[in-house]
Amino acid sequence: MTLTQRLTPPGPGDEHVGDAAQDDSCVSVESAHPRPDGQDRYTISEVVAHTGLSAHTLRWYERIGLMPHIDRSHTGQRRYSNRDLEWLAFVGKLRLTGMAVADMVRYAELVREGDHTYDERRALLCATRENVQARISELRDTLAVLNFKIEFYAEATAVSERALHPA
């Protein structure tokens, strides 16, 4: 289930009306999967190519509990699913927010614990949103300073050019 599907109210005959409460795959955006569900057994190198993360990072995520259980092939090689790719995309968004790794791990633990942790998950995400909004405000202020300086130098350059080459 994608975020768009989750936000779309169920219509008549929708068979997965209750799935949203049971399926917190944490999809952050619409994403096309390289393979359809059911045929989605990716090797670690395929996930590296798809996500841009290193194999070391993927193994570390698993070791610290940031990734859910990853299936293994009969030879012990990791096999990732589309759901794992969706989770990794969400974790990537959390990383961009500046959320601490410990908080991301805590969030992952809460997801695994089940639906009764919705309030705590929401609280973690709300705190992160507040931090992101503060950072956006700081960046807007910084952009205003940059724009001022760029305009100042453009005008100063124009004045210098006119002084060097009078009409």
PEZI-V348651 format. One record per pair of residues at least 12 apart in sequence whose ideal C-beta (glycine too) atoms are under 10 Angstrom apart, sorted by the first residue. I is the first residue (numbers start at 1). J is the second residue. Records with the same first field share a line. If there is no record, write none. Layout:
BEGIN
I=J / J
END
This chain:
BEGIN
1=16 / 19 / 20 / 22 / 23 / 24 / 25 / 27 / 83 / 86
2=25 / 27 / 28 / 29 / 30 / 31 / 86
3=25 / 26 / 27 / 28 / 29 / 30 / 31 / 86 / 90
4=27 / 29 / 30
5=19 / 20 / 23 / 27 / 30
6=19 / 20 / 23 / 24 / 25 / 27
7=20
21=115 / 118
22=114 / 115
23=83
24=110 / 111 / 112 / 114 / 115 / 117 / 118 / 121
25=68 / 82 / 83 / 84 / 86 / 87 / 90 / 111
26=83 / 86 / 87 / 89 / 90 / 91 / 93 / 94 / 107 / 108 / 111 / 121 / 125
27=82 / 83 / 85 / 86 / 87 / 89 / 90
28=86 / 87 / 89 / 90 / 91 / 92 / 93 / 94 / 96
29=86 / 89 / 90 / 93
31=50 / 82 / 85 / 86 / 89
32=82
33=50 / 81 / 82 / 83 / 85 / 86
34=46 / 47 / 49 / 50 / 82 / 85
35=81 / 82 / 85
36=82
37=81 / 82 / 83
38=81 / 82
39=82
40=79 / 80 / 81 / 82 / 83 / 84 / 85
41=71 / 73 / 77 / 78 / 79 / 80 / 81 / 82
42=78 / 79 / 80 / 81 / 82 / 84 / 85
43=55 / 73 / 77 / 78 / 79 / 80
44=58 / 59 / 62 / 70 / 77 / 78 / 79 / 80
45=77
46=79 / 80 / 85
47=70 / 78 / 79 / 80 / 84 / 85 / 88
50=80 / 85 / 88 / 89
51=80 / 84 / 85 / 88 / 89 / 91 / 92
52=88 / 92
53=88 / 91 / 92 / 95
55=78
57=88
58=70 / 78 / 80 / 84 / 88
59=78
60=101
61=87 / 88 / 91 / 101 / 104 / 105 / 108
62=78 / 84
64=101 / 102 / 104 / 105 / 108
65=104 / 105 / 106 / 108 / 109 / 112
66=87 / 88 / 91 / 94 / 101 / 104 / 105 / 106 / 107 / 108 / 109
67=80 / 84 / 87 / 88 / 91 / 105 / 108
68=81 / 83 / 84 / 87 / 108 / 111 / 112
69=84 / 112
70=84
71=84
87=108 / 111
90=104 / 107 / 108 / 111
91=104 / 107 / 108
93=128
94=107 / 108 / 124 / 125 / 128
96=132
97=125 / 128 / 129 / 131 / 132 / 135
98=128 / 131 / 132 / 135
99=124 / 125 / 127 / 128 / 131 / 132
100=128
103=124 / 125 / 127 / 128
104=124 / 128
106=120 / 121 / 124
107=120 / 121 / 124 / 125 / 128
110=122 / 123 / 124
END
